Amino acid sequence: MKKKKSRLSIILSFVAVIFLALNLIWVTYRYNYFVKVVKNNPNCEKINFNIYDLKPERKSIDDCNVGIFFPKYLKFTGNYCISNALYFNTENSGYVKNYDVTLTIKPHLFKEMDFQIQIQDNTENGTEWYTFDINENQEIIKNYRMSPEEILNNSEVKDLLNEVMKVANEYFLSD
């Protein structure tokens, strides 16, 4: 009987150590990639429990929205999101800009960050979405739809992408 209790206590101790280690890794990840960013931006505004707006000041049509989405408990799925501000025209019959660019950055604990760009094309009847995985140098890694050169060579999209990357460097990519 003592042998069974001893094995059980060893197994429970092992499980507890693994659980504590996982919690420590998660807390480190959360602190290094999310809490520090919020602390470094004292003007940021908490939207809800897991989401912060890092640029809460009044936004203009040429400004970017910057958000940080904290990971849920014991998940490593938090991300940063930067997008140019999207506005409807005064008649609500369409968008003011022809394109909307959104950059999502996913930090990882043991490797470099992942970058994904979504481009909303408002130039035709209806809205088209294009999604690409890119690297920090804006080189395409994976394409989820059409030929990326067609949309990425558009001067308006290039300007918006450059602005979004500039904001990403300001908030997330510079040390």
Secondary structure, 3 states (H helix, E strand, C coil): CHHHHHHHHHHHHHHHHHHHHHHHHHHHHHHHHHHHHHHCCCCCEEEECCEEECCCCCCCCCCEEEEEECCCCCCCCCEEEEEECCCECCCCCCECCCEEEEEEEECCCCCCCEEEEEEEECCCCCCEEEEEEECCCCCEEEECCCCHHHHHCCHHHHHHHHHHHHHHHHHHHCC
